[in-house]
Amino acid sequence: MAYKFNPFTGTFDEVSAGGGSTNPGGSDTQVQFNDGDSFGADSGLTFNKTTNALTVGASTVDGGSAKIYGDIDLDDGGSFSTTVQAVTPTANRTISFPDATGTVALVSGANGTIQYNDAGTLKGNSDFTVDPDWDNPTTTFTALKVNVPDVLQGAADSSLLDLQAGGTSKFMVDKNGQATFLTAIFSGGGVEKANNFFFGAGNDVRLYRDAAQSLAQRNGTNAQTFRLYNTWGNNGVDFERLSFNWDTNVFKITSEAGGTGTVRGIQLGSAATEPIALFGATPVVQPTTAVGSATVAGGGGNAVNESTTFNGYTLAQVVQALQNLGILA
């Protein structure tokens, strides 16, 4: 209430019954508000001038057996309003207000949890996390984790990952972990081409789909090499391998070894019944004593000399042919 001195009566007269108390309500740091035309205060609404922190906390009722949590309503008088409600958090939370067009919400889940919209509610869980801070060389980190609890619940065409461009899938990983390259192939050197796969320093090893059911390894006029290993160790110092390569316009199949490795033999066919042929001839199985004899002509009667022919070939010609093939030195 407000009073003023009356010089005629020598007393203080009440000016207005609704003038309000001049004494602050409540305890220290409690914010003042009009409470029935008097200064009011509440322990759930405080301001700390040292830290500049405004706190809307909980007040107790029924002797402390229950709590009423305060809300903050933000309303500009338009069609929409925002109510910041107090909840029971599992840990301390901080709400940061961006500009007028921003969205304010509490984060959910542990550190690193990615937030997503779950039917209008911000949600996060340990199955969807990101960890960009790799700060310990002895710790195993996972930069991005997407853990589907049970892939059996999804349809057959469900995907763990689907990367799209313009609404069209470019790279997919199905629920079984199988990667599918659709219109673009990932390359280690950063080059992407349809139906091709480039990798290695400078993309020097290149695989192509030449035609239907046709795989090609080519790189312009650069000769290519394919190596099939039997053993490999000591960072490539010790090895045994079969090499298919072009060397000065000659295609070679060679057995190679290094370090503790041993040069192994090359065998065409693993059984006498496997047909083999050269130079486009019809493949035949390993020759036996049942093979017909060659026609013998010339010579010195029952003796064989340099003029004797077998199916038209002399022994000198047979030896020369074997040397030309590298069978005889």
Sequence and secondary structure as in RCSB ss.txt:
>XXXX:A:sequence
MAYKFNPFTGTFDEVSAGGGSTNPGGSDTQVQFNDGDSFGADSGLTFNKTTNALTVGASTVDGGSAKIYGDIDLD
DGGSFSTTVQAVTPTANRTISFPDATGTVALVSGANGTIQYNDAGTLKGNSDFTVDPDWDNPTTTFTALKVNVPD
VLQGAADSSLLDLQAGGTSKFMVDKNGQATFLTAIFSGGGVEKANNFFFGAGNDVRLYRDAAQSLAQRNGTNAQT
FRLYNTWGNNGVDFERLSFNWDTNVFKITSEAGGTGTVRGIQLGSAATEPIALFGATPVVQPTTAVGSATVAGGG
GNAVNESTTFNGYTLAQVVQALQNLGILA
>XXXX:A:secstr
 EEEEETTTTEEEEEETTS  SS  SSTTB  EESSSSEE  TTEEEETTTTEEEE EEEEGGGTEEEE EEEEE
 SSS EEEEE    SS       STT       SSTTB  EEETTEEE  TTEEE      TTS   SEEE  S 
GGGS TT EEEEEEETTEEEEEEETTS EEE S    TTS   TTEEEESGGG EEEEEEETTEEEE  TTS  E
EEEEEEEEGGGTEEEEEEEEEETTEEEEEEEEETT       S SSTTS B STT   B    TTS    EE SB
TTB  TT EETTEEHHHHHHHHHHTTS  
